[in-house]
Amino acid sequence: MNRKKGLPTATIILYAISVTFTCLSCAGFDAGKSFKGLRTAKVPIYLPELEPTTSTQDYKVALNFGIAITDALACIYNEDQTALPRYIGMVYGYSKKLGIPETVLRELGGITAAMDQGDWQKVSKLSDNFLEQALTGIEKADKNDEFSLAILAWTLEGLYITAKSVDNHFSPESAKLLRYADFVTDQEAILKSLPVGLQAKKEVKAIMAALPKINAIINRPKEYVYNQADAKALVAICESLRRTLLRD
């Protein structure tokens, strides 16, 4: 599918560069910075359960790709040698379906090898390289809309993991990670770039409906002090949305 005019290709490319495991900002949300903040606050990073989708529709695969990539990032920050291979396996399967070249997919083998050696710094570096090449591969395969959906899913899953981690181990320090002023604005820009056909999908409609509720929590005035009720409310919204995105 071709992307509807609205979000310039240059902007999409900037998103690709920014959505890397080196913790650069993406769509108003920096998952890496958030996960680092959780570690600084001594909060364990929550790892959600994830089952592979059986769908063969590109838009659905792209959503699952974005979610699996984010969960893999959580594994890397947790240095979880047991869980990471499973998420890498899902990323590999979705990548093939999205037309990412085999030369790029071979990078995943290097990530696994570095993990087996216990070299997590190398794991992070190789993951950076893979993701940037993978997203470029999706765009080169003329799947700009799928590219955008992967970005949306990436950021929403990152927000969910952050909120769940904060809720599970609440503290005044970790609660500060619930504030993201530009998140919804940037998500809406991506959504508006999608063609009408994709905007009519139940998953995209669910994202559109959830964004105002998310914004009401994460975009409070700077002087506002977040509490655990805020974390629980955000978790509830994100969990409901996540179920819709993953459901076949």
N, C-alpha and C positions, 0 to 999 in steps of 0.2 A: 504494500500500500504506500502511496505517496503522501507525504505530509501536507496538510492544508497550509496555505500561506498564513503567516501570522507570527510565528517564531522563527527568526532568521536562522539559516544554516550556521552562520558564524556563532550565534548564541548556543545552538545545539552542540557545536564542537567544543565550546568553552565548558559546557556541562560535562562532556566526555572527559576532558582533561581534569576537571575538578572532582569528578566522581572516582577517586582512586583511594587505595588503601593507605595512602600517605596522609590521609586526614584533611584533605582540602575541602573547602565548602562546596556543597551541592544543593541546589534548589532551596536555599535558605536554611539548610540543615547540614551540620558537619558531624557525621556519625563518629568519625575517628576522634575528633576533639571531645565529643560527648563521652565516648567510651574511655578515653584517657581521663576525663574528669571523674568518671565513676571509679576508676582505679585509684586516683588520687584521694578520693573520699573513702577509699577502702570498701567500696560497694561491689560485690560480685556481679559480673555482667550476665544477665539472663540470656539463656539460649532457648529459643522456642522450638517446639516440636514441628517438624516439617516432613510431609509425605510428598513424593513426586507426583506431579499431575499426569493424568493419562490423556489430557487434551492434546490434539495435534494442531489446534488453531494458533497461528503465530502470535496474536495479541495476548492469548492466555499464557503461552510459553514465555513471552517477554515479561509478563508480570511475575511469573514464578522464577524466572532468571534473576530479576532484580531482588526478590526476597531471598533467594538462596545465596546470592552474592553477599548480602548484608549479614546473613547468619554465619557465613564463612568468616567474615570479618570479626564477628563476635568470638568465633572459635580461635582465631589468631590472637586476639587480645587476651583471651583466657589461656592461651597456649595449650589448647585442648587437643592432644594428639589422638584421642579416641574418636572424637566427633568430627574433626575436620575432614578426614577422607570421605565420609558419607556426603558431606555438603559439596565437596569437590566433585564427587561422582554426579551429583544432580546438576551442578554447573556445567559439567562436560556434556551431559545429555541435552540440556537446553541449548547449549552453544551450537551443537551439531544441528539441531532443528532450526536454529535461526541463521544457519549458513555461515557461521564463523569458520574461517579456513583451518584446515588440519595443522598447518604450520603454527598457528596461534595456540591451538588446543594442546600441542605438545608441551607448552609452557607449564601446564598443570602437572605433568610428570616431574618437572623440576621442583615444583612447590612441595610435592609429596616427599621427594628425596631429601630436600632441605629439612622438612619436618622430622623425618626419620633420624636425621643427624642431630636434631635438637637445636638447629640454627634458626631461631625464630626471626632474627633480624633479616636473614636471607629470605625466609618465607614471605615476610612483609614486602621486601623489595621485588621479588618475583611476582607477587600478587599484584603489585602496582602495575608492573609491565603487562601482565596478562590482561587485566581489566581494561587498560587504555587500548590495547590492541583489539580486544574483543568488541568493545563498543565501536571502535573504528570499523571493524569487520561487519558489524550489524548495519552501520550506515552505508558502507560500500555495497552491501547486498541489496540496497534500495529498500531498506526497512526502517525508514526514519520514524514512522509512527511507533513501531515496536521499540525502537531506541527510546523514544519519549516515555513509553509505558514502563520500560525497565527503570528509568530514572525515577518516575513516580513511585514505583514499588520499593525501590532502594530507600528512598527518603522516608516513606511511611513505615517501613519495617524498622528502620533505624530509630525513629521516634517511638515506636511501640516498645522496642527493646529497652530504650532509655527509661521510658515511663514505668515499665514493669520492674526494672532493676531498682529504680528509686522507691517504688511502692513496697517492694520486698524488703528493702533495707533503708527505710526512710531516715533522713537526717536533715538538719537545716542546710548543710553544705551540699548534699546531693540534690536537694530540692531546687537549687539554683539552676540545675540543668534542664528544668522544665520550660524555661523561657526561650522562645525563638520568634523574634518579631517578624521576620521576613518569610517565614516558612510558607504560609498560605498564599501570599502574593505571588511567589515564584511558582508554586504548584498550579495556581490558577492560570498563569501564563502558559504553562505547558499544556494544560487541559484545553485551552482555547485554540492551541495550534493543531489539535487533532481534527480529522475530518468528521463530518456529521455522523457517518456510519459508526465510527468508534465511540463518539460521544453518546450514542444511543445504547451502547452495551451496558448491561446491568452493573458490571464492575466499575466502569467509568462514572456512571450515574451515582454509584455509592460513594465514590471519592468526592464528587462534587457536593453531595449532600452532607458529608462528614466534615468538610473543610471549615465551614462557619463554626461548628461546634468545637473543633480543634483550636481554631483561632481564639475563641472566647477564653480558652484556658492558657495557651502558650504565649499570648500577646497581651498580657496584662500590663498595667503601668509599672514603671521601673521600681517604684517604691513598694509595690505589692510584695508581701512575704508569702511564698507558696507553702501550702500545708499538705498533709497526706491525702486529704479529701480530693485535692486537685489531681494528685498522681493517680488515685483510684478512678476518678472520672475520665482522665485521659486514657488510662488502660482500657476501660470499658468501651470507649469509642473506637480505639485502635483494634481491639480484639474482634469486635463486631465487623469492622471493615476488613480486617485480615481474613476472616472466615469467608466473606464474600469474594475476595480476590482469589483465594485458593480453591474454592469450591468448583468442581468440574461441572 
